Amino acid sequence: MAARPPLVALKDVRLQDGQRPLFDGVDLAVEPRSRAALVGRNGAGKSTLMKVVMGLIEPDSGDRSIQSAVRFAYVPQEPVITGETLLDYASSGEAESWTAEAWLATFGLDPEKSTQGLSGGETRRAALAKAFAEEPDLLLLDEPTNHLDILAIELLENELLQARLALLVVSHDRAFLNRVTNTVHWLENRRVRTLNKGFVEFDEWSTKVMEEEAESLRRLTKTIERETATFYSSITARRSRNEGRARSLNALRAERAEKMKDAPRELYLGVDSGSTSGKLVAEIKGVSKGFNGRTLFKDLTTRIIRGDRLGIVGPNGAGKTTLVKTLLGELPPDEGTVRMGSNLESVYLDQSREGLKSDMTLWDALTPGGGDSILVRGVSKHVAAYAKDFLFSEAQLRQPISTLSGGERNRLLLARALAKPANLLILDEPTNDLDMDTLDKLEELLENYDGTLILVSHDRDFIDRLSTSTLALNGRGDIVETPGGWTDFIRQNPGFLQPGSNPRPQDKAAAQRAADNPAPAVAQAAVKKTVKLSFKDAHRLKELEALIDSLPAVIAKHDVTLADPNLYTRDPKAFDAAMKAADKARADLEAAELEWLELEEKKAALAG
């Protein structure tokens, strides 16, 4: 059977963006029922290319062919929701009112809800509902998982897999692309290469392509070196300037310059974990928190130890950000206690992008105290040089933040956060709007970070790669902690995040064990005798808690003494004594924390 013609095809498309060529001979075809990813670096022109596919932007040259009566639906990276109600918005295009209402319900939205004051997740779900309701032949999605929680992402994946439409999607979410795509269009160096396989095969294929191109560039460079040596070593050539050889050499140099011009700029990320924190970062005992009569989480008991990488997952509105602020002591718990460790230097990257005002410039954002330099991990650096590390041009420094794309604003937040030393790094939805290259760099940075990491994210692949344990909230007050990342959590706690009554797995298992094996009275009495520490251990635990509370102040006092720049010259013995005393206090604190942890574990084991 003959293959059906593509819904839309671009042939040799060229487009200038000011003085810069954006596309230079792009070929791209969208087949019926194909589910294609469009990937490339930030600034490569992915969103523009989608608009060319739709016919919203006319290319400078090249051909765009389209089947007759093809219906498009498009969800941009930042949808604008209009109309009085969500139903008004969702039915404002080609959709029937009843279809729009059904799709709004599918995405968990009230059709009569006002379009004013929507959250980022509600805005995204409304835009997706409108697009599906229009029953397109080709659906184009630009970063559709931004602001969606994991349940909404999985719902979107399932709908796309069942839909009888073609898909062209731009996304940084690897888990999403792995599941829904069967084709990849790679926009690189102003052209498109196509892989007729799903995104799961993309990394291996693109690495091979880049290696081949690097080898081609290496051979070209060697050819130029050889031709240059031959040209200038010939006395005849020097005298007569063999024009044919000169033209050939110049053509080779021009070819190499063109290839080098397309080489992408590198993003330079760095982080300084600062001074070493205490072994214990935070101890949480029986903590519960709620708002307006609704319990967000209850009876949480856990410890965060130096070097831990804690992932926090759950639906939007489940209380993930509240949990982070409670763990950090910024919000008081309704019940239970939170005790922070010693010598903590924390940096918090907030998903709401607070502190970035739209009318301030990029320069202002990087230098809130004024001036032309910024202290980067203890070293003064010119603001333009530091901005360049994060792929910002000098011209952008004086532009208002409102002109930056979502990815650029997120890079700016990273630039501000990573300038400060931090032995505790808290990142709340850091992957939104980042391209995959930036995301890979961030992952590499965090993999090598030797401080403590708390990571809130809906990006399942990101959690899998970085987390050593995962805390999950289901929005009904339940909370569970699982060793490992997202895959480990979902395997051990199936259905935990799904709507409906679902007690914590460990509570359910304990209740079932108790029902199946009722303990005899004698055994229960024996258990009661072993639930407490011995008097000696309990007394020692109190001593250790007092030491852990008092030693940071002792260390701080010695540090103030040692901060005197003239102390060593004025009184070497006093300097040496203060240094030794500070070192001893730090060693005592470390030992106390380790012993305290051992006794707490013993206490927990005795309690069953």
C-alpha positions in Angstrom: 0.0 0.0 0.0 1.4 3.4 -1.0 2.4 5.7 1.8 0.0 8.6 2.5 1.3 12.1 1.7 2.4 14.2 4.7 -0.1 16.6 6.3 2.5 19.4 6.0 5.9 19.5 4.4 8.6 22.1 4.3 11.2 22.0 1.6 14.5 24.1 1.6 13.0 26.7 3.9 15.1 29.7 4.7 14.4 32.5 7.2 16.4 35.5 8.5 16.0 36.7 12.1 17.3 40.3 11.7 20.9 39.8 10.6 21.1 36.2 11.7 20.0 33.3 9.5 17.6 31.2 11.6 16.8 28.5 9.0 19.1 27.6 6.1 17.5 24.9 3.9 15.1 23.2 6.4 13.3 20.1 5.2 10.6 18.7 7.5 7.5 16.5 6.9 4.7 15.7 9.3 3.1 12.4 8.5 -0.5 11.5 9.4 -0.7 9.9 12.9 3.0 10.5 13.6 4.0 11.7 17.0 7.1 13.8 16.5 9.4 15.6 18.9 11.1 18.8 17.7 14.2 19.3 19.7 17.1 21.8 19.7 18.9 24.3 21.9 17.2 27.4 23.3 17.3 30.1 20.6 17.6 27.5 17.7 14.2 28.6 16.5 11.9 25.7 17.5 8.9 27.8 18.3 9.4 29.8 15.1 9.6 26.7 13.1 6.3 25.4 14.5 4.7 28.7 13.4 6.2 28.2 9.9 4.6 24.7 9.9 1.3 26.2 10.8 1.5 29.0 8.2 1.6 31.7 10.9 5.0 32.9 9.7 6.0 33.2 6.0 9.6 32.0 5.2 11.9 34.1 3.2 12.3 31.3 0.6 11.4 27.6 0.2 8.2 25.7 -0.1 5.4 24.8 2.3 2.9 22.3 1.0 -0.2 21.2 2.9 -3.0 18.7 2.4 -6.4 20.3 1.8 -8.7 20.9 4.8 -6.0 20.0 7.4 -7.1 21.3 10.8 -4.4 22.6 13.2 -4.5 23.2 16.9 -1.6 25.0 18.7 -0.7 25.4 22.4 2.0 28.0 22.8 4.6 28.0 25.5 2.7 30.8 27.4 -1.0 30.5 26.6 -3.3 33.5 27.0 -6.8 32.5 28.4 -9.6 34.8 27.2 -13.4 35.0 27.8 -15.4 35.1 31.0 -15.4 31.4 31.7 -13.2 28.5 30.8 -16.1 27.2 28.6 -16.2 30.5 26.7 -12.5 30.1 26.1 -12.4 26.4 25.1 -15.4 26.8 22.7 -14.1 30.1 21.1 -12.4 28.3 18.2 -13.6 25.4 16.1 -15.0 23.3 19.0 -18.6 22.5 19.8 -19.6 23.7 23.2 -20.4 20.2 24.5 -17.0 18.9 23.3 -15.2 21.7 24.9 -17.1 21.1 28.2 -16.2 17.4 28.1 -12.5 18.1 27.5 -12.3 20.6 30.3 -13.8 18.0 32.6 -11.2 15.5 31.3 -8.4 17.8 32.4 -10.1 18.4 35.8 -11.4 21.9 35.2 -14.8 23.4 36.0 -16.2 24.8 32.7 -17.9 27.7 34.6 -14.7 28.7 36.4 -13.6 32.3 35.7 -10.6 32.8 33.4 -9.2 35.3 35.9 -6.6 34.3 38.5 -5.8 30.9 37.1 -2.7 29.1 38.3 0.0 28.1 35.8 -1.2 24.5 35.8 -4.9 25.6 35.3 -3.8 27.8 32.4 -1.9 25.0 30.7 -4.8 22.4 31.2 -7.4 24.9 29.8 -5.2 25.5 26.7 -4.8 21.7 26.2 -8.6 21.1 26.6 -9.3 23.7 24.0 -6.8 22.2 21.6 -8.2 18.6 22.0 -11.8 19.9 21.7 -11.0 21.3 18.2 -10.3 17.7 17.0 -7.3 18.7 14.9 -5.5 16.6 12.3 -2.2 18.1 13.6 -1.7 19.2 17.2 1.3 21.4 17.9 2.5 21.7 21.6 5.2 24.0 22.8 6.5 22.8 26.2 3.2 21.3 27.2 4.4 19.8 30.5 5.5 23.2 32.0 3.4 23.8 35.2 1.6 20.5 35.0 1.9 18.1 37.9 2.8 14.4 37.4 -0.8 13.2 37.3 -1.7 15.8 34.6 1.4 14.9 32.6 0.4 11.2 32.7 -3.2 12.1 31.7 -1.8 14.1 28.7 0.4 11.2 27.7 -2.5 8.8 27.7 -4.7 11.1 25.7 -2.0 11.6 23.1 -1.4 7.9 22.8 -5.1 7.2 22.2 -5.7 10.2 19.9 -6.2 9.8 16.1 -4.1 12.8 15.2 -0.5 13.8 14.3 1.6 15.5 16.9 4.5 17.9 16.7 5.8 18.7 20.2 8.6 20.8 21.7 9.5 19.6 25.2 12.4 19.2 27.6 10.7 16.4 29.5 12.6 13.3 28.6 10.2 10.8 30.3 7.2 12.5 28.4 9.0 12.3 25.0 10.2 8.8 25.6 6.6 7.6 26.1 4.7 9.5 23.4 7.0 10.0 20.4 7.9 7.8 17.4 9.8 10.4 15.4 12.4 13.1 16.3 13.2 16.2 14.3 16.5 17.7 15.5 16.9 21.5 14.7 20.7 22.1 14.8 23.0 24.4 12.8 19.9 26.0 11.1 18.9 22.6 9.5 16.6 19.7 10.5 17.8 16.1 10.8 15.1 13.5 11.2 15.3 10.2 13.2 12.4 7.8 12.3 12.4 6.4 15.8 11.2 7.6 19.2 13.1 10.0 21.5 14.3 7.0 23.5 16.8 6.5 20.7 17.8 10.1 20.3 20.8 10.4 22.6 22.7 7.6 21.0 21.9 8.8 17.5 22.7 12.5 18.1 26.0 11.6 19.8 27.0 9.6 16.8 26.0 12.4 14.4 28.1 14.9 16.5 31.1 12.6 16.6 30.9 12.3 12.8 30.7 16.0 12.3 33.6 16.6 14.7 35.7 14.1 12.8 34.7 15.9 9.5 35.8 19.2 11.0 39.1 17.7 12.2 39.8 16.3 8.7 39.0 19.7 7.1 41.3 21.5 9.5 44.1 19.0 8.7 43.5 19.6 5.0 43.8 23.4 5.4 47.0 23.0 7.4 48.5 20.7 4.7 47.4 23.0 1.9 48.7 26.1 3.7 52.1 24.5 4.2 52.3 23.4 0.6 51.2 26.8 -0.7 53.8 28.8 1.3 56.6 26.3 1.0 56.8 26.6 -2.8 59.1 29.4 -4.0 57.2 29.4 -7.2 54.0 29.8 -5.3 55.3 32.6 -3.3 56.4 34.4 -6.4 53.5 33.8 -8.7 50.8 33.2 -6.1 49.2 30.3 -7.9 45.6 31.7 -8.1 43.9 28.3 -8.4 45.5 26.9 -5.3 44.8 30.2 -3.5 41.1 30.1 -4.4 40.9 26.4 -3.2 42.6 27.3 0.1 40.3 30.3 0.7 37.2 28.1 -0.1 38.4 25.5 2.5 38.9 28.3 5.1 35.5 29.7 4.3 33.9 26.2 4.8 35.6 25.8 8.1 34.6 29.3 9.3 31.0 28.5 8.4 31.1 25.3 10.4 32.8 27.0 13.3 30.2 29.8 13.3 27.5 27.3 13.9 29.2 25.8 16.9 26.9 26.5 19.9 28.0 28.6 22.8 28.8 26.6 25.9 26.9 27.2 29.2 29.3 27.4 32.2 27.6 26.3 35.5 29.4 26.2 38.8 28.4 25.7 42.4 30.4 26.1 45.6 29.2 24.0 48.5 30.8 26.4 51.0 31.8 25.3 54.4 30.9 21.8 55.6 27.6 21.6 57.4 27.0 19.4 60.4 26.2 15.8 59.8 22.6 16.4 60.6 20.9 18.9 58.3 17.3 18.6 59.7 15.4 16.3 62.0 11.7 16.2 61.6 9.5 14.5 64.2 5.7 14.0 63.9 5.2 17.1 61.8 1.8 18.0 60.4 0.8 21.1 58.5 -2.5 22.4 57.0 -4.2 25.5 55.7 -7.8 26.7 56.0 -8.9 23.5 57.6 -7.2 21.2 55.0 -4.4 18.9 56.1 -1.5 19.0 53.6 0.6 16.4 55.3 0.6 14.7 58.7 2.8 12.8 61.1 6.0 13.2 59.0 9.1 11.8 60.7 12.4 11.8 58.9 16.0 13.0 58.9 18.0 14.8 56.3 21.7 14.0 56.6 24.5 15.9 55.0 24.9 14.8 51.3 21.3 13.6 51.0 19.5 14.3 47.7 15.8 14.5 48.6 13.2 14.6 45.8 9.7 15.9 46.6 6.8 15.0 44.3 3.1 15.2 44.3 0.1 16.9 42.5 -0.2 20.7 42.2 -1.6 22.1 45.4 -0.6 19.1 47.5 1.8 21.2 49.6 5.2 20.5 48.2 6.5 24.1 48.6 4.8 24.3 52.1 6.7 21.2 53.0 10.0 22.6 51.9 9.4 25.8 53.9 8.4 23.7 56.9 11.5 21.5 56.6 13.7 24.7 56.5 11.9 26.2 59.5 10.5 29.1 57.6 6.9 28.0 58.4 6.0 26.6 61.9 4.5 23.1 61.9 1.0 22.7 63.3 2.2 19.7 65.2 5.6 18.1 65.8 9.1 19.6 65.8 11.7 20.6 63.2 15.3 20.9 64.3 17.9 22.3 61.9 21.5 21.3 61.9 24.5 23.5 62.4 26.5 25.6 60.0 23.9 25.6 57.2 24.3 28.0 54.2 21.2 27.5 52.1 20.2 28.9 48.7 16.5 28.6 47.6 15.5 28.7 43.9 11.8 29.6 44.0 9.6 28.4 41.2 7.5 31.6 41.5 10.5 33.7 40.3 10.0 36.1 43.2 12.5 39.0 43.1 12.4 39.2 39.3 10.4 42.3 38.4 9.5 42.7 34.8 10.8 46.3 34.5 14.2 45.6 36.0 17.1 44.9 33.7 19.2 41.8 33.6 22.1 43.9 34.9 19.9 45.0 37.9 18.9 41.5 38.7 22.5 40.3 38.8 23.8 43.3 40.8 21.0 44.1 43.3 23.5 46.3 45.3 24.5 48.2 42.2 28.0 48.5 40.6 29.4 46.5 37.7 30.6 43.4 39.4 29.1 40.4 41.2 30.6 38.2 43.9 30.7 34.7 42.4 31.4 32.1 44.9 33.7 34.4 46.8 35.5 35.9 43.7 34.6 39.3 42.2 33.6 39.0 38.5 32.4 41.6 36.0 28.6 41.3 35.4 29.0 41.0 31.6 31.5 38.1 32.0 29.3 36.2 34.4 26.2 36.8 32.3 28.1 35.4 29.3 28.7 32.1 31.2 24.9 31.8 31.2 24.6 32.5 27.4 23.4 36.1 27.8 24.8 38.7 25.4 26.1 42.1 26.4 23.2 43.7 24.6 20.7 41.8 26.8 22.2 43.3 30.0 20.3 46.5 29.6 17.0 45.0 28.4 14.1 44.6 30.8 13.4 41.1 32.1 10.0 41.2 30.4 11.8 40.7 27.1 13.4 37.4 28.2 12.0 34.1 27.3 10.9 31.6 30.0 14.2 29.6 29.5 16.2 32.8 29.8 14.5 33.9 33.0 15.1 30.5 34.5 18.8 30.7 33.5 18.9 34.1 35.2 17.5 32.6 38.4 20.2 29.9 38.2 22.9 32.6 37.7 21.7 34.5 40.8 21.4 31.3 43.0 24.7 29.7 41.9 26.7 32.8 42.6 26.4 32.2 46.4 28.2 29.4 48.3 25.6 26.9 49.6 26.0 23.6 51.5 22.2 23.2 51.2 20.6 23.8 47.8 16.8 23.9 47.4 15.5 23.9 43.9 11.7 24.3 43.3 10.8 23.3 39.7 14.2 24.2 38.2 13.6 22.5 34.9 10.7 24.6 33.6 11.5 26.2 30.2 15.1 24.9 30.1 16.3 23.2 26.9 17.8 19.7 27.2 21.4 20.9 26.8 21.0 23.3 29.8 19.2 20.6 31.7 22.0 18.1 31.0 24.5 20.7 32.3 22.4 21.3 35.4 22.2 17.6 36.1 25.9 17.2 35.7 26.5 20.0 38.1 24.2 18.6 40.7 25.6 15.1 40.3 29.0 16.5 41.3 27.7 18.8 44.1 28.9 17.6 47.5 26.4 19.5 49.6 22.8 18.6 50.5 20.1 18.9 47.8 16.3 19.2 48.1 14.6 19.0 44.8 10.9 19.7 44.0 10.1 18.7 40.5 7.4 17.1 38.2 10.2 16.0 35.9 10.3 12.2 36.5 13.6 11.7 34.6 15.3 14.5 36.6 14.1 13.0 39.9 15.3 9.6 38.8 18.8 10.8 37.9 19.4 12.8 41.1 17.4 11.7 44.1 18.6 9.3 46.7 15.2 9.3 48.4 11.7 10.6 47.4 9.0 12.2 49.6 5.6 12.0 48.0 2.4 13.9 49.0 -0.9 12.9 47.5 -2.9 16.0 48.3 -5.1 14.2 50.9 -2.8 14.6 53.8 -0.8 11.4 53.2 3.0 11.4 52.8 5.4 8.6 52.2 9.2 8.4 51.8 10.9 5.9 49.5 14.6 5.2 49.0 15.6 6.1 45.4 14.0 8.2 42.7 10.6 8.4 40.9 10.8 4.9 39.4 11.5 3.4 42.8 8.7 5.4 44.4 6.0 4.4 41.9 7.0 0.8 41.9 6.8 0.5 45.7 3.7 2.8 46.0 1.4 2.1 43.1 -1.7 4.2 43.1 -0.5 6.4 45.9 -0.9 9.7 43.9 -4.2 8.7 42.3 -7.4 10.5 43.5 -9.5 8.7 46.1 -8.9 7.2 49.5 -5.5 5.7 49.7 -3.8 5.3 53.1 0.0 5.2 53.2 1.3 1.8 52.1 3.2 1.3 55.3 0.1 2.0 57.3 -2.0 -0.3 55.2 0.6 -3.1 55.4 0.9 -2.7 59.2 -2.9 -2.8 59.6 -3.1 -5.9 57.5 -0.3 -7.6 59.4 -2.0 -6.8 62.7 -5.3 -8.2 61.4 -3.7 -11.4 60.1 -1.5 -12.0 63.1 -3.0 -10.7 66.3 -0.3 -10.5 69.0 -1.0 -12.5 72.2 -1.2 -10.6 75.4 2.1 -11.9 76.7 3.9 -10.9 73.5 2.3 -7.4 73.7 3.5 -7.1 77.2 7.0 -8.1 76.2 6.9 -5.5 73.4 5.9 -2.8 75.8 9.0 -3.5 77.9 11.3 -2.8 75.0 9.9 0.4 73.5 12.2 2.7 75.5 15.9 3.4 75.7 17.7 2.4 78.8 18.1 5.2 81.5 21.8 5.6 80.5 21.1 5.9 76.8 18.2 8.3 77.4 20.3 10.5 79.6 23.1 10.5 77.1 20.7 11.5 74.3 19.7 14.6 76.3 23.4 15.4 76.9 24.1 15.1 73.1 21.1 17.3 72.3 22.4 20.0 74.6 25.9 19.7 73.1 24.5 19.9 69.5 22.6 23.1 70.5 25.5 24.8 72.3 28.5 24.0 70.2 27.6 26.1 67.1 27.7 29.2 69.3 31.2 28.2 70.6 32.4 27.7 67.1 31.0 31.0 66.0 32.7 32.7 68.9 36.1 31.3 67.9 35.5 32.2 64.3 34.9 35.8 65.3 38.2 35.8 67.1 40.0 34.3 64.1 38.4 36.9 61.8 40.7 39.5 63.3 43.3 40.0 60.5 45.9 41.3 62.9 45.6 38.6 65.6 48.3 36.4 64.3 50.9 39.2 64.1 49.8 40.7 67.4 49.5 37.4 69.4 50.5 34.2 67.6 49.8 32.1 70.7 46.3 33.4 71.0 45.7 32.8 67.3 47.0 29.2 67.6 44.8 28.6 70.7 41.7 29.9 69.0 42.4 27.8 65.9 42.8 24.6 68.0 39.7 25.4 70.1 37.6 26.0 67.0 38.9 22.7 65.4 38.1 20.8 68.6 34.6 22.2 68.8 33.9 21.2 65.2 35.2 17.7 65.9 33.1 17.5 69.1 30.0 18.6 67.1 30.6 16.0 64.4 31.1 13.2 67.0 28.0 14.3 69.0 25.8 14.3 65.9 27.0 10.8 64.9 26.4 9.4 68.4 23.0 11.2 68.5 22.0 9.6 65.2 23.0 6.1 66.4 20.9 6.5 69.6 17.9 7.9 67.7 18.1 4.9 65.3 18.3 2.6 68.3 15.3 4.3 69.8 13.3 4.0 66.6 14.2 0.3 66.3 13.0 -0.4 69.9 9.7 1.4 69.2 9.2 -1.0 66.3 
